[in-house]
Amino acid sequence: MTTTTLPNLAGVIKTTDIYKKMKFDYVAWAKTAQILREHAPGWQFCLDKSTSEEGISSYIFQAPDGTGFLMGYFEHIDTNVKTTLFPFAITDNANRPLQKISSVNFQNSHRRCLCACACFTFGLAYELWAQIEIDEAKQVTPEPKKGISRTPTKPKQEPEPVESIEDKDYGKPIA
């Protein structure tokens, strides 16, 4: 029996992957797809199909209040392992559920479901959903010191900056 391990993609996104939309940080769905191809090879995003009582098949599930939702999951192309279904409401840009769903609403929700399901399944960009600062952003690289300094002669002595070696009398060079 072949076992398939889910990739752990927590911490994969970088600050350069993030853009701001109003007051929220996002990773574009296309960048999410690219990260998945790179860090979760073999896993593809899928939508489950619903079937109505009339036998009509659709990717949109109907909620009791008449609104719709998607059921996303990932499947491994080599092992056919499927992850847990992830429900995702079809909403407008203000996150309100829609009674009348257009093709644009479906398209946008499909992409949002991809991102949310990648977080749920693999931990991808969990930092944004949990509003945790990206590790890379917390690390401050000190500015390298420019110029040269005289070698300290005592412990814990601060180096004394000098303009150039030629300007100081350091004795005669070894021939």
Beta strands, then each sheet from edge to edge (+ up, - down):
strand 1: 18-21
strand 2: 24-27
strand 3: 43-47
strand 4: 50-51
strand 5: 57-58
strand 6: 61-62
strand 7: 68-76
strand 8: 86-89
strand 9: 148-150
strand 10: 160-162
sheet 1: 1+ 2-
sheet 2: 3+ 7- 6+
sheet 3: 3+ 7- 8+
sheet 4: 4+ 5-
sheet 5: 9+ 10-
end
